Amino acid sequence: MDWYYQLQIKMLLAFRSSLLFDKINHLPWYRETLQQWSNDLQLDLGANILEAGCSTGLLSDYLSQQGFSVIGTDKSPAMISKAQSNFPTLNFQEENIFELSFENHRFDAVVAASLLNIVPDKAKALTEMVRVCKQGGKVSIFVPIQGFNPDDLKKLSRDLKVAQFSKAALKAWYRLPPKMLIDDVVKLFEEAGLSKPTPITYLNGMVAGFTGIKD
Ligand SMILES: C[S@@+](CC[C@H](N)C(=O)[O-])C[C@H]1O[C@@H](n2cnc3c(N)ncnc32)[C@H](O)[C@@H]1O
């Protein structure tokens, strides 16, 4: 039956990517990992946060529930439309990470999950995140990292006890996105004027969060 869920994911990715991201964001292993990464940021209550590449809004909603003031942004009109219908009281807007419409030093924290690894010019994207962050504020990214291998994936699948769609989604999420090297991310942060980040890994080392403070 695995093939059925793999095919379902391929079809959704090709024709209804907003629905696919919405479904993946609802899976406990994904939702809880993103929530853990955001908790690890240890932001002050009431902090105002920009989420770039928010897709259908689940993390923005979680951050808002934690007492933060959040703007969720994404380049895709379909993602923003789904995010807004999922969470009508939250603030979402279409924004390209490469040319954010916000003024300099606007946010206490700027975060992006699974975005820096997919954009072509990572330095430019990070520089834009830094630009809109306040002095002393936090910039954080969450990306799949190189080095995790198929045996690690099998073990992770067993540890998480995933099945059916959830198992196929974990496999696709491991296989499809571009991965980053920890050392490359650290260098990017330093070049963007952020403090040296200490990576925190999640999902047995499949992904890592990197947080830097703007000097
Ligand atoms: C792999 S998805 C990750 C979504 C979500 N953050 C998550 O963790 O599930 C990447 C998201 O970034 C958006 N995106 C891609 N390129 C972008 C860009 N240049 N600026 C802003 N968002 C972008 C996509 O539309 C998509 O919603």
PDBQT file of the ligand as one rigid body, heavy atoms in Angstrom, charges set to zero:
ROOT
HETATM    1  C1  LIG A 301       8.953  23.588   1.675  1.00  0.00    +0.000 C 
HETATM    2  S1  LIG A 301       7.680  24.740   1.990  1.00  0.00    +0.000 S 
HETATM    3  C2  LIG A 301       7.784  24.900   3.748  1.00  0.00    +0.000 C 
HETATM    4  C3  LIG A 301       6.567  25.510   4.308  1.00  0.00    +0.000 C 
HETATM    5  C4  LIG A 301       6.483  25.593   5.824  1.00  0.00    +0.000 C 
HETATM    6  N1  LIG A 301       7.359  26.601   6.367  1.00  0.00    +0.000 N 
HETATM    7  C5  LIG A 301       6.760  24.257   6.416  1.00  0.00    +0.000 C 
HETATM    8  O1  LIG A 301       7.712  24.129   7.187  1.00  0.00    +0.000 OA
HETATM    9  O2  LIG A 301       6.025  23.320   6.133  1.00  0.00    +0.000 OA
HETATM   10  C6  LIG A 301       8.374  26.248   1.407  1.00  0.00    +0.000 C 
HETATM   11  C7  LIG A 301       7.422  27.405   1.419  1.00  0.00    +0.000 C 
HETATM   12  O3  LIG A 301       8.141  28.566   1.047  1.00  0.00    +0.000 OA
HETATM   13  C8  LIG A 301       7.416  29.267   0.049  1.00  0.00    +0.000 C 
HETATM   14  N2  LIG A 301       8.405  29.969  -0.773  1.00  0.00    +0.000 N 
HETATM   15  C9  LIG A 301       9.155  29.491  -1.786  1.00  0.00    +0.000 A 
HETATM   16  N3  LIG A 301       9.956  30.436  -2.285  1.00  0.00    +0.000 NA
HETATM   17  C10 LIG A 301       9.696  31.566  -1.576  1.00  0.00    +0.000 A 
HETATM   18  C11 LIG A 301      10.199  32.895  -1.617  1.00  0.00    +0.000 A 
HETATM   19  N4  LIG A 301      11.106  33.262  -2.514  1.00  0.00    +0.000 N 
HETATM   20  N5  LIG A 301       9.721  33.787  -0.728  1.00  0.00    +0.000 NA
HETATM   21  C12 LIG A 301       8.786  33.428   0.179  1.00  0.00    +0.000 A 
HETATM   22  N6  LIG A 301       8.261  32.192   0.257  1.00  0.00    +0.000 NA
HETATM   23  C13 LIG A 301       8.713  31.272  -0.606  1.00  0.00    +0.000 A 
HETATM   24  C14 LIG A 301       6.621  28.207  -0.684  1.00  0.00    +0.000 C 
HETATM   25  O4  LIG A 301       5.488  28.770  -1.310  1.00  0.00    +0.000 OA
HETATM   26  C15 LIG A 301       6.273  27.254   0.443  1.00  0.00    +0.000 C 
HETATM   27  O5  LIG A 301       5.088  27.605   1.083  1.00  0.00    +0.000 OA
ENDROOT
TORSDOF 0
